[in-house]
């Protein structure tokens, strides 16, 4: 059974001037009978989120206003903590402000919860976002562990070059496969994640010192490390109505996207990825350092020929900050 006896708090973090996205998401989730609260953390948006929400005239919506942008980590920490302390919700459903769920997504998630074996603190469910190609492949049966390559540096591992080429070649000859009913996945983004409050009691809150990017991977990987399972449910879909950074980048000869699109987002992504991977997936320090040296040498050459030496130096700072755990909101000079 599922429905009103399963109380669900939807947790959303918003920022900037994104009401045209947020309004669509709000209208959708407020149409779900299972939703007892929608908690919006406003990360210093350029307009009054509270005033806009008043026009919706639904007392289920709660707005928490941050004077400064606390990033996704700080925003979701605030939302989850508020939900744990101030609501009696059984479940928390995390959505970005541009994550538009299908009309039956929540009902289907709660139904799947009843059918998937495991206690409330040993499982979490995740909606499929079809613009994430790796998730689509996993949803069709590809082993998610393939993407957890030990000792890689920014995805590069010299010992996996031939294996990766084999995967790419073989994938061209594979027939299209249907989605599985549910598949396990080691970590996921915030947007689309359904977890029980008992899980939060075990894994705690997001690490606000990561501020932005990869903080969702670090947080949800705690479920896996804690011997729980995240189940990707392909029938439950969430559509990203805004496009992620970098999707329109066109590869150029002797250029690197990391350097060409260097900005504050890239800094946090590199720094936090280093922190997350170094603390979870380095099995051999020797192999990791070799991959690091080779990949940085490659980027050094690219930076010279593409006149991106300044960006390369900032990349080195981001790598060092991540590996040494120098987290928190960074000084703008690093961007």
C-alpha positions as CSV (number, residue, x, y, z in Angstrom):
1,X,0.0,0.0,0.0
2,X,1.1,3.5,-0.6
3,X,-0.5,7.0,-0.6
4,X,-1.3,9.4,2.1
5,X,0.0,7.0,4.8
6,X,3.5,7.6,3.2
7,X,4.2,11.3,3.8
8,X,6.6,12.8,1.4
9,X,8.5,16.0,1.7
10,X,9.9,17.4,-1.6
11,X,13.1,19.2,-1.1
12,X,14.2,21.8,-3.7
13,X,17.2,24.1,-3.8
14,X,17.0,27.2,-6.1
15,X,19.1,30.2,-6.9
16,X,19.6,33.1,-9.4
17,X,16.5,33.9,-11.5
18,X,15.0,30.5,-12.1
19,X,11.3,31.0,-11.3
20,X,10.3,30.0,-14.8
21,X,11.8,26.5,-14.0
22,X,10.8,26.3,-10.4
23,X,7.2,27.2,-11.0
24,X,6.7,24.3,-13.4
25,X,8.3,21.9,-10.9
26,X,6.2,23.2,-8.0
27,X,2.9,22.9,-10.0
28,X,3.8,19.3,-10.8
29,X,4.8,18.1,-7.3
30,X,1.9,19.9,-5.7
31,X,-0.5,17.8,-7.8
32,X,0.8,14.7,-6.0
33,X,-1.5,13.6,-3.1
34,X,1.4,12.0,-1.3
35,X,3.3,15.3,-0.9
36,X,2.8,16.8,2.5
37,X,5.4,19.6,2.3
38,X,7.5,21.2,-0.4
39,X,10.6,22.7,1.3
40,X,12.4,25.3,-0.9
41,X,15.8,26.5,0.1
42,X,16.3,29.9,-1.7
43,X,20.1,30.4,-2.2
44,X,20.0,34.2,-2.5
45,X,17.9,34.3,-5.7
46,X,17.7,37.6,-7.6
47,X,13.9,37.9,-6.8
48,X,11.6,37.2,-3.9
49,X,10.9,33.5,-4.0
50,X,8.6,33.9,-1.0
51,X,6.4,36.4,-2.9
52,X,6.1,34.2,-5.9
53,X,5.2,31.2,-3.8
54,X,2.4,33.2,-2.0
55,X,0.6,33.5,-5.4
56,X,0.4,29.7,-5.6
57,X,-1.7,29.7,-2.4
58,X,-0.7,26.3,-1.1
59,X,0.2,26.1,2.5
60,X,2.3,23.0,1.9
61,X,5.1,25.1,0.5
62,X,7.8,26.3,2.9
63,X,10.5,28.7,1.8
64,X,13.8,29.0,3.7
65,X,15.8,32.1,2.6
66,X,19.6,32.1,2.7
67,X,21.2,35.5,2.6
68,X,24.1,34.1,0.6
69,X,24.3,31.3,-1.9
70,X,25.4,28.2,0.2
71,X,25.8,26.0,-2.9
72,X,24.0,22.7,-3.5
73,X,25.7,21.1,-0.5
74,X,24.7,23.8,2.0
75,X,21.3,24.2,0.4
76,X,20.4,20.5,0.5
77,X,21.8,20.2,4.0
78,X,19.5,22.9,5.1
79,X,16.5,21.3,3.4
80,X,17.1,17.8,4.7
81,X,17.9,19.1,8.2
82,X,14.7,21.2,8.2
83,X,12.7,18.1,7.0
84,X,14.2,15.9,9.7
85,X,13.5,18.4,12.6
86,X,10.3,20.1,11.6
87,X,8.3,17.6,9.7
88,X,7.0,14.0,10.3
89,X,7.6,13.0,6.7
90,X,8.5,9.4,6.1
91,X,10.3,10.1,2.8
92,X,12.4,13.0,1.4
93,X,12.3,13.4,-2.4
94,X,15.1,15.6,-3.6
95,X,14.7,17.6,-6.8
96,X,16.6,20.4,-8.5
97,X,14.6,23.5,-9.4
98,X,14.6,22.3,-13.0
99,X,13.7,18.6,-12.4
100,X,10.2,18.0,-13.8
101,X,8.9,14.6,-12.7
102,X,6.5,12.5,-14.8
103,X,2.9,12.7,-13.6
104,X,3.1,9.2,-12.1
105,X,6.7,9.3,-10.9
106,X,6.1,9.6,-7.2
107,X,3.3,7.0,-7.1
108,X,5.4,4.6,-9.0
109,X,8.4,5.2,-6.7
110,X,6.4,4.5,-3.6
111,X,5.0,1.4,-5.2
112,X,8.5,0.2,-6.1
113,X,9.6,0.9,-2.5
114,X,7.1,-1.7,-1.3
115,X,8.3,-4.3,-3.7
116,X,12.1,-3.9,-3.4
117,X,13.5,-5.9,-0.6
118,X,15.3,-4.1,2.3
119,X,14.7,-2.1,5.4
120,X,14.1,1.6,5.2
121,X,17.8,2.4,6.1
122,X,19.2,0.0,3.5
123,X,17.8,1.3,0.3
124,X,17.1,4.5,-1.7
125,X,15.4,4.9,-5.1
126,X,16.4,7.1,-8.0
127,X,14.5,8.4,-11.0
128,X,15.9,8.0,-14.5
129,X,17.1,11.2,-16.1
130,X,17.5,10.3,-19.8
131,X,19.9,13.1,-20.6
132,X,22.5,11.2,-18.5
133,X,23.8,8.6,-21.0
134,X,25.7,6.5,-18.4
135,X,22.5,6.1,-16.4
136,X,20.6,5.1,-19.5
137,X,23.2,2.4,-20.2
138,X,23.1,1.2,-16.7
139,X,19.3,1.2,-16.8
140,X,19.5,-1.2,-19.7
141,X,21.8,-3.6,-17.9
142,X,25.3,-2.3,-18.2
143,X,27.3,-3.0,-15.1
144,X,27.6,0.3,-13.1
145,X,30.9,-0.9,-11.6
146,X,32.5,-0.3,-15.0
147,X,32.5,3.4,-14.2
148,X,34.2,2.9,-10.8
149,X,37.8,2.6,-12.1
150,X,40.3,2.6,-9.2
151,X,43.2,5.0,-9.3
152,X,41.9,7.1,-12.2
153,X,42.7,10.7,-12.5
154,X,39.9,12.8,-13.9
155,X,38.6,9.6,-15.6
156,X,42.0,8.7,-17.1
157,X,43.7,5.4,-16.3
158,X,46.6,4.3,-18.5
159,X,46.0,0.7,-17.6
160,X,42.4,0.9,-18.9
161,X,43.0,2.5,-22.3
162,X,42.6,-0.7,-24.3
163,X,39.6,-1.9,-22.2
164,X,37.9,1.5,-22.8
165,X,38.5,1.3,-26.5
166,X,37.1,-2.2,-26.5
167,X,33.9,-1.1,-24.7
168,X,33.4,1.8,-27.2
169,X,33.9,-0.6,-30.2
170,X,31.7,-3.3,-28.9
171,X,28.9,-0.9,-28.0
172,X,28.6,0.0,-31.7
173,X,27.5,-3.6,-32.4
174,X,25.2,-4.1,-29.5
175,X,21.5,-4.2,-30.2
176,X,19.2,-1.8,-28.4
177,X,18.1,-3.3,-25.0
178,X,14.9,-2.5,-23.0
179,X,15.1,-0.9,-19.6
180,X,15.3,-3.2,-16.5
181,X,12.7,-2.9,-13.8
182,X,15.4,-1.7,-11.3
183,X,19.2,-1.7,-11.2
184,X,21.7,-0.8,-8.6
185,X,23.9,2.2,-9.0
186,X,26.7,3.3,-6.5
187,X,26.0,7.0,-6.3
188,X,23.7,9.5,-8.0
189,X,22.8,13.2,-8.2
190,X,20.5,14.8,-5.7
191,X,17.7,15.4,-8.2
192,X,15.4,12.4,-8.4
193,X,16.5,10.7,-5.2
194,X,13.9,9.3,-2.8
195,X,15.2,8.2,0.7
196,X,13.6,7.4,4.0
197,X,14.3,9.5,7.1
198,X,15.9,6.4,8.7
199,X,18.5,6.5,6.0
200,X,19.3,10.1,6.8
201,X,19.7,9.1,10.4
202,X,22.5,6.7,9.3
203,X,24.3,8.8,6.6
204,X,23.8,12.3,8.0
205,X,23.8,15.5,5.9
206,X,25.7,16.7,2.8
207,X,29.1,18.1,3.4
208,X,28.6,21.8,3.1
209,X,32.4,22.3,2.8
210,X,32.2,20.8,-0.7
211,X,29.9,23.7,-1.6
212,X,29.1,22.9,-5.2
213,X,29.5,19.9,-7.6
214,X,30.3,16.3,-6.7
215,X,28.8,16.9,-3.2
216,X,25.8,14.8,-4.3
217,X,28.1,11.9,-5.4
218,X,29.9,12.0,-2.0
219,X,26.7,12.2,-0.1
220,X,24.9,9.4,-1.9
221,X,27.9,7.1,-2.0
222,X,27.6,7.0,1.8
223,X,24.6,4.8,1.2
224,X,26.7,2.3,-0.7
225,X,29.5,2.5,1.8
226,X,27.0,1.9,4.6
227,X,26.0,-1.4,2.9
228,X,22.9,0.1,1.4
229,X,21.7,0.0,-2.2
230,X,20.6,2.8,-4.5
231,X,18.1,1.4,-7.0
232,X,17.6,3.2,-10.3
233,X,14.0,2.9,-11.4
234,X,13.8,3.5,-15.2
235,X,10.0,3.7,-15.2
236,X,10.2,6.8,-12.9
237,X,11.5,9.6,-15.0
238,X,12.6,13.2,-14.3
239,X,13.1,15.6,-17.2
240,X,15.8,18.3,-16.9
241,X,14.1,21.4,-18.4
242,X,17.4,23.3,-18.2
243,X,20.6,22.2,-19.9
244,X,23.7,21.3,-17.9
245,X,27.0,23.2,-18.3
246,X,29.2,21.9,-21.1
247,X,26.6,20.0,-23.1
248,X,27.0,22.3,-26.1
249,X,30.8,22.3,-26.0
250,X,32.3,21.3,-29.4
251,X,35.6,19.4,-29.3
252,X,38.5,21.2,-31.0
253,X,41.9,19.9,-32.1
254,X,44.6,20.5,-29.4
255,X,42.1,21.9,-27.0
256,X,40.7,20.7,-23.7
257,X,37.2,21.4,-22.4
258,X,38.6,21.7,-18.8
259,X,40.8,24.6,-19.9
260,X,38.5,26.2,-22.6
261,X,35.6,26.5,-20.2
262,X,37.5,27.3,-17.0
263,X,35.3,29.1,-14.5
264,X,34.1,28.8,-10.9
265,X,32.0,25.7,-11.8
266,X,35.0,24.0,-13.3
267,X,37.2,24.8,-10.2
268,X,34.7,23.3,-7.8
269,X,34.1,20.3,-10.0
270,X,37.8,19.5,-10.3
271,X,38.5,20.2,-6.6
272,X,35.6,18.1,-5.3
273,X,36.1,15.3,-7.7
274,X,39.7,15.0,-6.5
275,X,38.6,15.0,-2.9
276,X,35.8,12.4,-3.5
277,X,37.9,10.0,-5.6
278,X,41.0,10.2,-3.6
279,X,39.1,9.3,-0.5
280,X,37.1,6.4,-2.0
281,X,38.7,5.0,-5.1
282,X,42.5,5.1,-4.8
283,X,43.7,1.6,-4.2
284,X,47.3,2.1,-5.3
285,X,49.0,5.5,-4.6
286,X,51.6,4.6,-7.2
287,X,49.1,3.9,-10.0
288,X,47.1,7.1,-9.1
289,X,50.2,9.3,-9.1
290,X,51.2,7.8,-12.5
291,X,47.8,8.6,-14.0
292,X,47.9,12.0,-12.5
293,X,51.4,12.8,-13.9
294,X,50.5,11.5,-17.4
295,X,47.2,13.4,-17.6
296,X,48.6,16.6,-16.3
297,X,51.5,16.4,-18.7
298,X,49.0,16.1,-21.5
299,X,47.1,19.1,-20.3
300,X,50.3,21.0,-19.9
301,X,51.1,20.6,-23.6
302,X,47.5,21.4,-24.6
303,X,47.6,24.6,-22.4
304,X,50.7,25.8,-24.2
305,X,49.4,25.3,-27.8
306,X,45.9,26.6,-27.0
307,X,47.2,29.6,-25.0
308,X,45.6,28.4,-21.8
309,X,48.6,28.4,-19.4
310,X,46.8,30.7,-16.9
311,X,43.9,28.3,-16.8
312,X,46.2,25.3,-16.4
313,X,47.8,26.9,-13.3
314,X,44.4,27.3,-11.8
315,X,43.6,23.7,-12.6
316,X,46.7,22.7,-10.6
317,X,45.5,24.7,-7.6
318,X,42.1,23.0,-7.8
319,X,43.7,19.5,-7.9
320,X,45.9,20.4,-5.0
321,X,43.0,21.8,-3.0
322,X,41.0,18.6,-3.5
323,X,43.8,16.2,-2.7
324,X,44.7,18.1,0.5
325,X,41.1,18.6,1.6
326,X,41.2,22.3,1.3
327,X,37.5,22.7,0.8
328,X,34.9,25.4,1.6
329,X,33.8,28.4,-0.4
330,X,36.9,29.4,-2.5
331,X,38.4,32.8,-3.1
332,X,37.5,34.1,-6.6
333,X,41.1,34.4,-7.5
334,X,41.1,30.6,-8.1
335,X,38.5,31.0,-10.9
